[in-house]
Amino acid sequence: MEDEKRQSTVKDAHGQKNNQSQLNNNRKIALCGVLIALAMILSYLESLVPIHMAVPGVKLGLANLVTIIALQRLDLKSTIVISVGRIILSNILFGNMAVLLYSLAGAACSILIMTLLKKCRVFGLVGISVAGAVFHNLGQILVAVCVMENIRIFYYMLVLLITGTAAGVAIGLLASFLLKNIRIQA
């Protein structure tokens, strides 16, 4: 009789643990959804400001603010889901599906370098953001070179290096401020 009671307690404890794990997983999924929506809103707002008129292909990258914050507060898998989800949905709703490949390549390069730099613990958040912005541009340039079969497109990288650095500093500073002043939990 006592043995059955002990097994019942173990089952309840396992059930409780599984429920808590499921609750945490549900919170993470909901948080990813909210962050995708926030990134899409920032992406849309940025599309309303014609910065690219002065220099083609240049934008601040406000949606990348969400990616940087996710990379700092969530796991890599969630960060990738947020970034890819935002890119796909934003391109479907607000953009041109022809630029999807460029966006995905830029995001892949950006997340890769930011993850590596975060693990090295050599650079602060602003440095990580700058590297992410520059590598995002590099990823897009690599796709452009392949698609257009013209290596001279790399000359434009100098312009994107300068503007990417400026945008990376701005987004990094904003991300630092937000991470100090908001609480994000999965």
Beta strands, then each sheet from edge to edge (+ up, - down):
end
